[in-house]
């Protein structure tokens, strides 16, 4: 039986401005500004980090945490998230969530965290040094940064099966969840010279499978760092997705992937379509063609387009839910909503793209770009259109074009504001967030799978959290009620 698909998103934000226009300094100012407002100043614990461990059994050179992370701003929030500087970008890593709708909510909370941090940081800067943040995936000069998804997978599933099953999805899902992009940035795209792409990120991928995340990026990332019991669980670290401004697109991106992983765990590979013979070429060629007419040859010699792949995968997920239910992913109503939204978006982009402009980012963005181009008589590759693209992703409420185009909401603003401060109640993130909120002066450090306490006497106490499905409000809520101090809580846990 498929295990619970605990999931979440890590987002590196584009950053412009700051003293000397240095992105590392600007990113540090953003993270520190939020921490110094009293939200939290608890440091991150790197003892259990192993980003160089490869699912193929290889241990690479990147097995230690990057120096930029350990020596710069890095903190834990009361909502269970991590806020830090990663490769000269401020990054918000959302807390572990139990369902795609939850993960979408705490991803939106990350946007609000960045919005507030930006406001606070800019209060101390001269106007000419003001920092601007963008929830996007590249700087327009060939440098890309990630929006990474994470899914809990049963360790018993062979990693080769994960690759075989998920490559068709990852190369094709951009037809419904791509963020859209004006022009191109890489040498690989130069020959095609697209004026508009489905995906902001697709052109940056160079391998099918690999460990890297910043060079020679793979469609399937092999980082084997589960942040939990490695004997039972694997964390599928997905790096090929776009930064969505549409909450519905985020929900479908997470929900469709989680359903397919659950289907793989329960039914194996038999229903999955054959992958493209050349997956890297496919993910790029599909992105270059908003008409959706491009087809590629699969490993069995059949030709499919991105839409065809998604149609088959939707049918696979729908059959899976009919046979097994979708309890590993979400409740009955939420699973139905995911399947309905996925189907509507898929049919919409083929039959009437304007009908899904309130859910599909690449359609919404293209409508703005084309309207501006026609109004001012611009060429399809005019630099002003790239500026429109960037402004779509601006986190500032008075600047963001995404906030003006009528994207359909999944949660109201008050719910998002609560998620900025409060952790999900359905995973171990609740325990982490509540400890940070209640006992900030007694926590030395924290990470995904443990907390280190200093209760004022005796040695430091490490509290492990090796199962992401535990530490929920239902399980540990009474512990907080009955143990109002950090010392009492630690004694109760040790007892």
C-alpha positions, 0 to 999 in steps of 0.5 A, a space after each residue: 500500500 502506498 505510503 503517505 506522500 508527505 511533500 513540500 516546496 523549496 523556492 530560491 527567490 531572484 534578488 536585485 539591488 542591495 548595497 553594492 548590488 551584491 546578491 549575497 549581501 542582499 539575500 543575507 539582509 532579507 533573511 536577517 531582517 525577518 529573523 530580527 523582527 522577533 520571528 526567530 533566530 534559531 540556527 540550522 543544524 547541519 550535522 545530519 546533512 548529506 547532499 552528496 549522497 546519491 540514490 545510485 549508491 555513489 557518494 559525491 564531493 558535495 557531501 558537506 553543506 555548502 559554505 555559503 549556507 553555514 556561514 550566512 543567515 539561516 534560521 527556522 520559523 514558527 511555521 516549521 519552515 526554513 529561511 536561509 541564503 542558498 547560492 546567493 539567493 534567499 530561500 524559503 523551504 516550506 514545512 512538511 505538509 500532508 496534502 497538495 492543498 496544504 503544501 500550496 498554502 505554505 508555499 503561498 505563506 513563503 511569498 508573504 514571508 518574503 514580502 514582509 522581509 523585503 519591506 523590513 530590509 528596505 526600511 534600513 536601506 537608501 532608496 537607490 539600494 532597495 531590494 526587489 524579490 522575484 518568485 521566478 527561475 532565472 536572471 535573464 542572463 543564463 543563470 537559473 535557480 530552483 523551485 524544488 519539490 519534495 515527495 516522501 517515497 517508499 524505500 522499497 521502490 527501486 529507484 530505477 522504477 522511479 526514473 522510468 515512471 516519472 520521466 514522462 511526467 516531468 518532461 510533459 507536465 509543463 503544458 499545464 504547470 509551466 510558468 511561461 517565458 519570453 525568449 531564451 537564455 541558453 546555447 541549447 535554445 539558440 537554434 530553436 530561438 523561441 519567442 515564447 516558452 511554456 516553461 521557465 526552467 526546461 531549457 536549463 536541463 542537460 541530463 536525464 539522471 544525476 546528482 547535480 542541481 546547479 550544473 548539468 542539471 538532471 530531469 531526475 535528481 538522485 540526491 538521497 537525503 531523506 531527512 528521516 528514517 533512511 531504512 524506510 523512506 526516500 525523499 524524491 527531490 524534484 528540481 525540474 519544475 517552475 516557480 508558479 504564481 498560480 496557486 491552482 497550478 502549484 496544487 496540480 503540480 504537486 497533486 499530479 506528481 504525488 498521485 503518480 508516485 502512489 500509483 507506482 508504489 501500489 501498481 508498479 510500472 505496468 500502466 506508465 507510458 514509455 519515456 521519450 527516447 531522448 528525454 532532454 531533447 523532449 523537455 526542451 522541444 516541448 517547452 519551445 512550442 506553445 502550440 503543443 504540436 511538437 511530438 517526440 519518439 518514445 523508447 517503443 518507437 511511438 510518437 507522442 506530444 506533451 499533451 498526449 503524455 499528460 492525457 495518458 498520465 491523467 487517465 492512469 491517475 484516475 484509474 488508480 484512484 478508482 481502484 485504490 482511492 487516493 488516501 496516500 495523497 489526500 482525502 476524497 474531496 481533495 483528490 477529486 479536486 486535483 483530478 478535476 483541475 488537472 483535467 480542466 487545465 489539460 483540455 483547456 490548453 488544447 481547446 481554448 487556452 483563454 478559458 484556463 488563463 485564471 489557472 495556467 501561468 504560461 497562458 496568463 503571462 502570454 496574454 499580458 505579453 501579447 497585449 503589451 506587444 500589440 498595444 505598443 507595436 513591439 517585436 516578439 523578442 523586444 527587451 520590454 517584453 522580458 521586463 513584463 515577464 519579470 514583473 509577473 513574478 514580482 512579490 510586491 503587491 503593487 508591482 506584481 502582474 500575477 496579482 492583477 490578472 485574476 488567478 484563481 485562489 486556493 486559500 483566502 488571505 487570512 488563511 495565508 497570513 495564519 500559515 506565515 506564523 503557524 505550522 501544519 498540524 498534520 506532520 512533524 512540522 507541527 512539533 518543530 514549529 511549536 517548539 520554536 514558538 514556545 521555547 525559542 530561548 531553549 533551542 540551540 539549533 534545529 533541522 528537518 529531523 531533530 531539535 537540539 535543546 539546552 534546558 539550562 542544566 545537564 548536556 544538550 538534548 537532541 530530540 529526533 523526529 525520524 518519521 515525518 508523519 508523526 509529531 502532529 498536533 493530534 499526537 503531541 498537542 497534549 504534551 505541550 499542554 501538560 509540559 509548559 516548559 522546555 525542560 518538562 517537555 524534554 523530560 516527558 519525551 525522554 521518559 
